[in-house]
């Protein structure tokens, strides 16, 4: 189920039909449901999840796309999924695949939109909120310093991301010490946040106009991002529950037909 193939890991195995590719930052600092939750409701599809490069390159989207164009196995790609910032990569990947295989994969984007300071801030606050080794006062202090960063840097993504990375590392050092986490393991975890920031920065560089592309956007009720596709289906669900919904999985199944 979790076999790795280059830039992909299998999250739902149904060998023999079309491939479905899902683009999201798999270890992103979010508490939301992921494509792994959705895959459990789509057992008849062979779904591969994108794995970011070991050495991410901020602001260099081809570094990501060229890696993901090396497919996990031979065959036709029937659909490409994208979540949040991954929707930007997914749309571009579908264009590249259309040129290669002569047919455009079905594109389904979930809560799509180009990443912004608001995206980074939301996810940063989510991961700080999950740091149970910190006291409520300590978490509030970290978030207060984040407020100061926003007040000072505004919409400057690069400036905010650099300061958030420093705040994240400082908080992690306290957590690691209290939990007895080895320094090397701690470095891997803090590197994960930097890798996520690089992923967002690359997606920002890839953003293109016009936004309306062939495909469908599936959104939660509070979604405020730009609609990236010609069709949109909105569910009365919280953002964090979108990918675990049975109704959403049913809609996805109706939108695509994976050939046996």
N, C-alpha and C positions, 0 to 999 in steps of 0.2 A: 504493500500500500504506500509506503513512504520511500520507495526506491528513488534515488537521485539520478538524473540524467542531465549533466551539464548545468544549465541554468534553470532546471525544472525539477520539481518533486511531485510524485503522483499522490493525489489525495482521494481519488475515486477510480477504481480500476474496472474497466469493461473493454478488454482488448478486442480489437477487430473492427471497430467502427471509426468514425471521425474523431479527431482529437478536439477537446475543449481546453482552451488556455485561460487561466485566471491570473490577473495581474493585481497584486496588492503587496504591501510590505508586510510579509508574513509575521514578523515579530515586532510590528509597530507598537508604539506605546499607547495602546487603546484597550478599553475594556469591552469593546463592541464585538458582536458576533462576526465571524470571519467566513471566508470561502470554505473552510473545512466544515463549518456548521451547515452551509448550503449543500455541500457535496453529499452529506449523509442523507439528504432528502432527494438526491438525484442519482440513485444507485445504478441506473442504466447508462450513465455517461462516463467516459474516460476523461477525467479532469486532471490537468497538470497545473501546479501552482508555480508562479515565477519565483526564482531565487535570485536576490540581488548579487552583484559581483562581490568577491572577497575584498577587493580594493576599489571602493566606489569613487566615482569622479564627479564631484559637484558641478552642475552646470553643463555636463557633457552627455546629453541624452542618447547619442549613438553608442556610447559605452554600454548602456543598458540594452538598447534595442538590438544591437548586433549580437549580443550574448543570447538574447531570447529568440532570435531568428534561427538559432541552432536548435532545431526541434528535438524533443526527447526520443522520437522514433519516426520512421518514414510513415507518411500518410497525409491525408488531407485534414486541414484544420476546419472544422465545421462552425466553430463559434469562439469568440473571444470575450471574456468578462473583464471588467475593470471596476475597482472600488475606489471612490474618492479620488485622490491624486493619481491612482493607478488607471483611472479612466482616460487620462491624457496619453499614457503609454499604450493602453489597449487600442485606442483609436488609431494611433500611428502604426502599431503592429499589424492591425487589420489591413491597412493600406499597403504595407510592405508585403504581406502574405497574398493579397489580391494580385499584385504584380507577379509574384512567384508562381502561384498555383492556378491563376486564370479565373478564379472566382473569389468573391469577397466573403469572408466568414461572417456569420451573424454576429453583430456587436450588441452586447447588453451591458450597460453601465449602471452601477449602483451608487446612489448619492454622488453623482459625478460633479466635477468642477476642478478648475486649476487650483493648486495649492497657494496659500497666502499666509500672511502673518497670523490671521485668525485661525487657520488650520493648525499651524504649529503651536499656537497658544492653547488651543483646545486640547491637543494631545499632550502637551507638556503638563497642563493642569491635571489631566487624567492620570498620568504616571506618578506625579507627586502625590496625588490623592490616594494612590494605591500603596504608598510607602508606609506600611503599618509600623515599621520599626521607629519611625519618627513620631513624636508626640503631636497632638493637634496644634499646639502653639508653634512647634518647629515647622510643620507643614504650612501654617499660616504665614510664618516669617518668609519661607521660600516664595510663596505666592505673592506676598507683599513686595518682595524684591523684583518679581516678574512684572508686577504692576508698574514699578519704577522704570524698568527697562522699556515697557511699552510707551510710557509717557515721554521718555527721552528719545526713543528711536522711531516711534510711529510705525509706518508701513515699510520701513527699510528691512526687508527680509534677511539679508546677509548679516546686518548688525544685530538684529534680534536673535537670530539663530546662534551666533557666536556667543552672545551673553547667556542665552538659555543653556547652551552646552556647558558653559562654565558653572552655572547654577546647578545643573543636573549632576555634574561630577562632584561638586561640593556636598550635595545632599547624599549622593551615593557613598561617598567616603565614610560618612557617619553611619549609614545603614550597614555597610560592609563590616565596619569595626564592631558594631553591636551584634551582628549575626555571625561573626567569625568567618566571613568569606575570604578566601585566599586572594591575594593581590592580583594574581594573573587572571583569575575568574572575574574579579571586579573590573579589570581593564577591558575584558571582553564585553561586559555589560555596558560600560560607558561608551565603548566603541560602537555598540549597537545604536545608541542614540545619534552619534555622529553620522553613522551610515544612513539612518533614517532622514536626517537633515539633508544629506547629499542627494538622496532619492527625491526629496521634495524640490530641491534646487534644480535638479535635472529636468523634472517635470515642468517647472516654471519656464525653463528655456524652450521646452518643446511646444508649449501652448501656441496654437495657431488659430487664425480666423479663416473662414467663418466657423463657428462652433457647431452649427447644425449639420450633422453627418448622418448617413444611413444607419439605422439601428434604433434601439429603445433604451430610454433611461427609466430605471425603477427607483423611486424615491420614497423616503419616509416623510411623515407629515410635516416635520420641522425643517426639512431640507431647504437651504437658501442658496445653494450654488447655482452656477449657470447651467442651463439645460444644454447638453452637448449633442443631442440627437434629434431626429425628426419626430419621434414619438416619445411620449412620457406616460408612465403609469405610476400613480401615487397611491401608497397604502397608508391607512390610518394606524401607523406603527411608530414607535420611538426609533430613532436612528440606530441605536445599539441592537435592536431586535430584528432589523430588516433581513439579515442573511440567515436567520434561524427560523423564519416564518414558513409554515407549510403552504400558505396561500401564495407567497412569493415563489416558492419552488414550483408550484403548479403553473404559475404564469410563465416561468422560464421554460418549463417543459413544453408549453403550448407555443412559445415563440420560436423554438428551434427543434429541428428533427435531425438527430444524429444518425447518419446512414450506417446500417449494419454491414 
